Amino acid sequence: MRLHSTLTGRDEPLVPDDDGVIGIYACGPTVYSRIHIGNARPFVVFSVLKRYLERRGMRARLVINVTDVNDKIYDAARAEGIPSTELAERCTQQYFADTDLLGLGRPDAEPLVTGCMDDIIALIADLVARDLAYAAGGDVYFRVRAFPQYGQLSGRSPDDMTDTDPGELKEDPLDFALWKGLKEGEDASWDSPWGPGRPGWHIECSAMAERELGTGFAVHGGGIDLVFPHHENEIAQSEGAHGAPFARIWMHNEMLELSDSKMSKSIGNIALLADVVQEWGADTVIAYFMQSHYRSRLPFSDERMQDAQAACRRIRNAVRALDRALDDPGEGNDAELAAAVVTARTRFFDAMDDDFGTPGAMAAIFDLVRAINQAFERGRPSEGQLQEVRLELVGLLDMLGLAGLAEAGGDSEVPAEVLDLLRRREDARAARDFAEADALRDAIAAQGFEVRDGPDGAEVVPAS
């Protein structure tokens, strides 16, 4: 497998760490409010990446942190009139509950800043001892110009940068905070060699990643908006402290768009993840992400979600057709279907191994769905072949986190009696009894649904 690395600008081979495990760290949320559908993209991308690697027989360890100490948390808690620790705890539990709705499982580790404070302070002290950082009035700053490689990730030169982290006592406007002394109005702090305070945002992730994966691990991920300054600063801190590469591949997903602009809490154009899952279902949400490449900017709209919903419905219909055929299988094997299974599997793996190409993997699944429907037009394959095809289809779906499409009752909005009419219509069409098929279409319409025929089979949707 090869993944595109922002650091080198090219696809790099994905190889295990020294312990044989593929270590993956992805920057998680800052917990000051409920997460939106855009926040869910990295969670889905890196959860499915880990899932795919493990289904291929590799060992992978996924770490997604939770930032529960941050300026935004102080500000939001102050606005609510509650302690910042109370807000952070509440929003952390909401984040866990909301992402659980996706059914992708939890990462192997989800460190909190508040649980890694000793590691953070130790890393800052190491940087101070190496003269890469300095204390100033209760704060500690990183000396950007003391790290010659600064700018290697973002492709920026320090000479062209402006101050992104204001501070009156900094030696250089480009220096950024590692530790922030306690300020008036802040209700939580920790003791340190430089006085009471809290860590800066960037040092938090360096320390949490090192605690869980060491240094030189396989993949560091997150949204493309984190390349500068957050990930640039992580590299400077960790490589400055250890004199060795922090991560081998820097993998960044693009952002979601709503109304032609980046989805952002700060401008209020968001759709909460929990609301989206409730409206569309987890399978549709995952399919929505999987149908676009992770490095492509992704619009969020009802039309996009309807497309994903229709894709899920076509897959469910194919699984149901297999299950129905298993109740009354044929005797011979279908050579074209057997060849289609091999081709779909090869195309699926080729797409996934080429920079996590989930759109190509989804296309391979739909090729198989089409082949299944075409096989039924020729007759009923044997029980053994039907079971093999179903197993293969469900296996591919599972690698993308979509195995739920093979479970019974996936289309809860379509009554069982309507689905039965659809199955009978498909049987009539296969028998070339078109008069009966037309009558069954009318019966479906009388129930308030319409039949849509396509290359991937028929589906029923509420009548418009």
VOGU-3710 file (C-alpha; in Angstrom, 3 decimals, decimal comma):
1> mrlhstltgr> 0,000/0,000/0,000  1,140/3,545/-0,783  -0,203/6,745/0,793  0,288/10,336/-0,284  2,510/12,219/2,134  2,150/15,980/2,436  5,758/16,077/3,650  7,279/14,706/0,441  4,488/15,548/-1,983  4,390/12,008/-3,344
11> deplvpdddg> 2,990/8,572/-2,570  5,116/6,682/-0,057  5,117/2,970/0,829  3,292/2,129/4,033  5,518/-0,112/6,125  5,199/-1,271/9,741  7,101/0,277/12,613  10,019/-1,559/14,204  7,616/-3,596/16,363  5,724/-4,816/13,300
21> vigiyacgpt> 2,714/-2,601/13,990  1,546/0,218/11,715  1,191/3,142/14,090  -1,414/5,744/13,092  -2,009/8,990/14,965  -4,847/11,320/13,938  -5,646/14,645/15,536  -9,024/14,489/17,209  -11,472/17,177/18,323  -11,168/20,068/20,699
31> vysrihigna> -14,135/19,389/22,953  -16,009/22,641/23,468  -19,188/21,719/21,542  -20,835/18,817/19,696  -18,905/17,644/16,650  -20,237/18,272/13,147  -20,180/16,060/10,068  -16,930/17,698/8,931  -15,213/16,713/12,185  -16,272/13,139/11,466
41> rpfvvfsvlk> -14,315/12,860/8,209  -10,898/12,144/9,793  -12,519/9,789/12,312  -14,072/7,798/9,450  -11,011/7,948/7,171  -8,524/6,725/9,728  -10,882/4,213/11,326  -11,520/2,641/7,919  -7,790/2,739/7,086  -7,043/0,746/10,246
51> rylerrgmra> -9,945/-1,585/9,489  -8,679/-2,248/5,972  -5,135/-2,971/7,128  -6,316/-5,417/9,767  -8,656/-7,192/7,357  -5,623/-7,638/5,099  -3,794/-9,406/7,926  -1,614/-6,541/9,161  -1,363/-5,182/12,681  -2,313/-1,551/13,129
61> rlvinvtdvn> -2,685/0,713/16,156  -4,904/3,781/15,791  -4,601/6,691/18,206  -7,023/9,636/18,044  -6,553/12,177/20,805  -9,069/14,378/22,576  -8,001/17,967/23,272  -9,673/18,791/26,562  -7,457/21,775/27,481  -7,639/24,711/25,088
71> dkiydaarae> -8,473/28,421/24,796  -11,743/27,583/23,024  -12,863/25,473/25,980  -12,162/28,312/28,443  -14,115/30,762/26,248  -17,093/28,442/25,726  -17,277/27,523/29,428  -17,158/31,175/30,414  -20,040/31,898/28,038  -22,071/29,085/29,647
81> gipstelaer> -21,099/30,111/33,158  -19,731/26,663/34,071  -16,225/25,361/34,938  -14,075/24,572/31,906  -13,412/21,070/33,226  -17,162/20,408/33,401  -17,684/21,551/29,818  -14,741/19,508/28,556  -15,962/16,346/30,284  -19,498/16,784/28,968
91> ctqqyfadtd> -18,359/17,426/25,389  -15,886/14,526/25,522  -18,673/12,112/26,438  -20,860/13,602/23,693  -18,029/13,089/21,191  -17,700/9,426/22,184  -21,462/8,921/21,920  -21,746/10,709/18,576  -18,904/8,792/16,911  -20,218/5,519/18,369
101> llglgrpdae> -23,275/6,077/16,175  -21,115/5,330/13,126  -20,549/1,744/14,242  -16,840/1,768/13,359  -15,615/0,902/16,848  -13,233/2,945/18,961  -9,570/3,743/18,279  -7,015/1,680/20,182  -6,149/4,704/22,325  -7,884/8,047/22,887
111> plvtgcmddi> -5,555/10,029/25,141  -6,749/13,184/26,878  -4,505/16,169/27,421  -5,444/16,112/31,108  -4,147/12,542/31,341  -0,782/13,328/29,721  0,293/16,460/31,581  3,500/14,925/32,994  4,544/13,827/29,487  3,860/17,311/28,128
121> ialiadlvar> 5,872/19,049/30,852  8,771/16,617/30,403  8,861/17,265/26,645  8,874/21,037/27,187  11,683/20,713/29,725  13,699/18,692/27,195  13,284/21,436/24,595  14,352/24,088/27,108  17,425/22,034/28,015  18,324/21,821/24,308
131> dlayaaggdv> 17,999/25,614/23,979  15,162/25,158/21,514  12,736/26,788/23,942  12,886/29,529/26,564  10,829/30,705/29,531  9,435/34,223/29,600  7,182/35,561/32,336  5,523/32,242/33,166  5,193/31,237/29,499  7,536/28,995/27,499
141> yfrvrafpqy> 8,138/29,523/23,778  9,709/27,445/21,020  12,532/29,123/19,096  11,354/28,661/15,510  14,580/29,883/13,889  16,621/27,460/16,013  15,051/24,591/14,063  16,456/24,882/10,496  13,893/22,500/8,966  10,938/24,637/10,041
151> gqlsgrspdd> 8,516/24,987/7,136  9,324/21,605/5,574  5,745/20,326/5,842  3,864/23,422/4,678  6,483/24,515/2,176  6,717/27,946/3,801  9,829/29,911/4,610  10,065/31,517/8,058  11,034/34,743/6,318  7,583/34,819/4,705
161> mtdtdpgelk> 5,606/33,924/7,830  3,673/36,214/10,144  2,973/35,903/13,856  0,336/33,202/14,475  0,720/33,068/18,277  0,806/36,544/19,868  2,870/37,093/23,005  4,494/40,219/24,384  7,605/38,511/25,781  8,629/36,502/22,724
171> edpldfalwk> 12,154/36,822/21,383  10,872/36,484/17,827  7,321/37,041/16,498  7,432/33,559/14,919  8,026/31,738/18,206  5,024/29,803/19,504  3,844/28,903/22,997  4,629/25,549/24,573  3,352/26,552/28,010  0,945/29,363/28,894
181> glkegedasw> 1,058/30,845/32,374  -2,206/31,125/34,279  -4,201/34,167/33,149  -6,985/36,042/34,887  -10,358/34,392/34,289  -8,932/30,896/33,655  -10,293/28,383/36,130  -7,970/25,399/35,566  -4,192/25,151/35,735  -1,347/22,722/36,425
191> dspwgpgrpg> 1,933/23,165/38,256  5,124/23,261/36,221  8,773/24,362/36,589  7,694/27,670/35,001  4,727/28,298/37,258  1,052/27,379/37,137  -0,527/27,255/33,716  -1,423/24,920/30,890  0,175/23,617/27,696  -0,078/25,148/24,261
201> whiecsamae> -2,118/23,265/21,670  0,777/22,015/19,534  2,873/20,449/22,308  -0,157/18,502/23,503  -0,328/16,379/20,333  3,442/15,839/20,196  3,420/14,455/23,726  0,301/12,323/23,279  1,532/10,815/20,009  4,935/10,008/21,512
211> relgtgfavh> 3,353/8,495/24,607  1,192/6,100/22,570  3,392/5,395/19,518  6,909/6,590/20,253  8,684/8,444/17,456  9,193/7,478/13,833  5,754/5,857/13,577  4,074/5,165/10,241  1,295/7,717/9,742  0,361/11,062/11,266
221> gggidlvfph> -3,014/12,262/10,024  -5,622/14,939/10,313  -7,454/17,591/8,352  -5,608/19,614/5,725  -6,304/22,748/7,780  -3,878/21,453/10,421  -0,789/21,436/8,170  0,170/24,939/9,336  0,804/25,822/12,017  -0,274/22,782/14,061
231> heneiaqseg> 1,492/19,915/12,315  4,436/22,085/11,312  4,930/22,865/14,988  4,536/19,239/16,016  7,405/18,286/13,708  9,613/21,067/15,088  8,930/20,089/18,700  9,311/16,337/18,398  12,184/16,250/15,926  13,915/19,057/17,809
241> ahgapfariw> 13,684/17,053/21,034  14,702/13,677/19,595  16,771/14,461/16,501  14,847/11,875/14,492  11,778/11,836/12,210  8,498/12,165/14,090  6,279/10,335/11,557  7,138/8,818/8,182  3,943/9,720/6,310  1,847/12,847/6,864
251> mhnemlelsd> -1,659/12,031/5,588  -4,224/14,837/5,359  -7,898/14,683/4,468  -9,599/17,607/2,745  -12,437/19,587/4,270  -16,203/19,431/3,846  -18,063/22,298/2,198  -21,468/23,709/3,062  -22,787/26,591/0,930  -19,525/26,801/-1,054
261> skmsksigni> -17,361/27,395/2,007  -15,433/25,219/4,451  -17,668/23,785/7,156  -16,650/25,548/10,358  -18,037/26,057/13,845  -16,597/29,576/13,885  -18,882/30,752/11,067  -21,830/28,599/12,088  -22,330/26,620/8,860  -22,394/23,190/10,414
271> alladvvqew> -24,528/20,063/10,482  -24,093/18,096/13,695  -22,947/14,503/13,231  -25,627/13,110/15,533  -28,353/14,901/13,538  -26,975/13,676/10,214  -26,771/10,060/11,410  -30,289/10,254/12,816  -31,643/11,578/9,501  -29,715/9,392/7,061
281> gadtviayfm> -28,340/6,401/8,989  -24,765/5,398/9,702  -24,317/3,340/6,525  -25,334/6,278/4,352  -22,928/8,594/6,197  -20,016/6,191/5,743  -20,895/5,600/2,081  -21,005/9,387/1,597  -17,397/9,610/2,767  -16,216/6,486/0,942
291> qshyrsrlpf> -17,539/7,621/-2,454  -15,111/10,566/-2,478  -11,329/10,415/-2,205  -10,105/11,581/1,177  -7,918/14,243/-0,468  -10,870/15,735/-2,382  -12,882/18,627/-1,036  -16,330/17,213/-0,335  -19,610/19,151/-0,604  -22,255/18,319/1,967
301> sdermqdaqa> -25,822/18,560/0,698  -29,098/16,655/0,602  -28,292/15,658/-2,980  -24,988/14,095/-1,955  -26,629/12,247/0,914  -29,440/11,039/-1,347  -26,833/9,677/-3,757  -25,147/7,820/-0,895  -28,497/6,517/0,314  -29,325/5,231/-3,150
311> acrrirnavr> -25,926/3,522/-3,331  -26,608/1,764/-0,037  -30,014/0,701/-1,240  -28,573/-0,865/-4,412  -26,119/-2,868/-2,343  -28,846/-4,012/0,075  -30,979/-5,110/-2,845  -28,127/-7,236/-4,195  -27,652/-8,927/-0,819  -31,382/-9,597/-0,576
321> aldralddpg> -31,378/-11,053/-4,064  -28,610/-13,434/-3,005  -30,507/-14,407/0,143  -33,693/-14,973/-1,824  -31,840/-17,124/-4,341  -30,337/-19,190/-1,515  -33,880/-20,248/-0,611  -34,248/-21,760/-4,075  -30,767/-22,214/-5,618  -29,924/-23,640/-9,015
331> egndaelaaa> -27,574/-26,511/-9,758  -24,800/-25,099/-11,917  -22,171/-22,408/-11,481  -22,214/-19,180/-13,489  -18,787/-18,709/-15,091  -19,308/-14,996/-15,761  -20,259/-14,361/-12,147  -17,230/-16,312/-10,924  -14,949/-14,188/-13,114  -16,655/-10,996/-11,916
341> vvtartrffd> -15,916/-11,892/-8,289  -12,195/-12,245/-9,018  -12,145/-9,009/-11,006  -14,020/-7,037/-8,348  -11,710/-8,246/-5,594  -8,598/-7,339/-7,612  -9,926/-3,886/-8,498  -10,973/-3,271/-4,892  -7,525/-4,022/-3,482  -5,742/-2,155/-6,275
351> amdddfgtpg> -7,818/0,943/-5,539  -7,335/0,780/-1,776  -3,595/0,192/-2,064  -3,294/3,211/-4,369  -3,474/6,019/-1,776  -6,576/4,689/-0,014  -8,713/5,026/-3,135  -12,130/4,350/-1,638  -14,059/5,652/-4,714  -12,406/2,951/-6,833
361> amaaifdlvr> -13,143/0,384/-4,140  -16,814/1,396/-4,122  -16,871/1,164/-7,920  -15,525/-2,390/-7,683  -18,343/-3,273/-5,297  -20,920/-1,895/-7,726  -19,313/-3,869/-10,546  -19,938/-6,976/-8,466  -23,502/-5,879/-7,674  -24,143/-5,449/-11,402
371> ainqafergr> -22,688/-8,875/-12,124  -24,938/-10,445/-9,478  -28,043/-8,915/-11,038  -26,983/-9,957/-14,534  -26,380/-13,506/-13,325  -29,939/-13,712/-12,004  -31,220/-12,692/-15,417  -29,508/-15,826/-16,772  -30,791/-18,131/-14,033  -30,053/-19,249/-10,439
381> psegqlqevr> -26,443/-20,219/-9,578  -25,745/-23,126/-7,256  -26,003/-22,812/-3,495  -22,238/-23,060/-3,081  -21,581/-20,260/-5,570  -24,285/-18,061/-4,063  -22,752/-18,458/-0,607  -19,278/-17,715/-1,978  -20,457/-14,567/-3,771  -22,327/-13,333/-0,694
391> lelvglldml> -19,296/-13,947/1,495  -17,081/-12,028/-0,934  -19,461/-9,082/-1,212  -19,932/-8,804/2,553  -16,163/-9,110/3,078  -15,480/-6,157/0,781  -18,207/-4,120/2,450  -16,793/-4,906/5,874  -13,396/-3,477/4,922  -15,124/-0,133/4,313
401> glaglaeagg> -17,233/-0,295/7,478  -20,386/-1,053/5,476  -21,126/-4,639/6,496  -24,360/-3,361/8,038  -25,765/-3,207/4,514  -25,906/-7,014/4,558  -27,960/-7,147/7,753  -31,691/-7,688/7,733  -33,930/-4,677/8,171  -31,511/-2,129/6,763
411> dsevpaevld> -34,222/-0,146/4,898  -36,526/0,558/7,812  -38,378/3,217/5,785  -39,623/0,562/3,325  -42,296/-1,765/4,786  -41,687/-5,495/4,586  -44,761/-6,021/2,419  -43,417/-3,553/-0,169  -40,051/-5,324/-0,218  -41,901/-8,603/-0,738
421> llrrredara> -43,741/-7,112/-3,709  -40,402/-5,977/-5,133  -38,917/-9,456/-4,732  -41,934/-10,993/-6,482  -41,635/-8,458/-9,295  -37,959/-9,300/-9,781  -38,828/-12,989/-9,933  -41,524/-12,239/-12,526  -39,086/-10,231/-14,608  -36,516/-13,029/-14,434
431> ardfaeadal> -39,225/-15,428/-15,662  -40,097/-12,893/-18,425  -43,638/-12,630/-17,085  -43,833/-8,917/-17,790  -47,596/-8,661/-17,282  -47,182/-9,924/-13,703  -44,181/-7,624/-13,209  -46,253/-4,617/-14,299  -49,073/-5,599/-11,985  -46,662/-5,849/-9,055
441> rdaiaaqgfe> -45,217/-2,419/-9,917  -48,766/-1,020/-9,695  -49,244/-2,764/-6,332  -46,060/-1,129/-5,061  -47,293/2,265/-6,290  -50,560/1,742/-4,442  -48,497/1,452/-1,242  -46,965/4,896/-1,860  -43,650/3,751/-3,367  -42,137/3,746/-6,831
451> vrdgpdgaev> -39,797/1,281/-8,496  -36,582/2,525/-10,061  -34,786/0,170/-12,414  -31,077/0,641/-13,002  -27,962/-1,241/-14,059  -27,431/-2,332/-10,445  -30,958/-3,719/-10,098  -34,311/-2,368/-8,966  -35,005/-0,355/-5,838  -38,091/1,080/-4,221
461> vpas> -38,239/4,618/-2,860  -41,058/6,702/-1,407  -43,103/8,187/-4,233  -42,266/11,835/-4,892
//
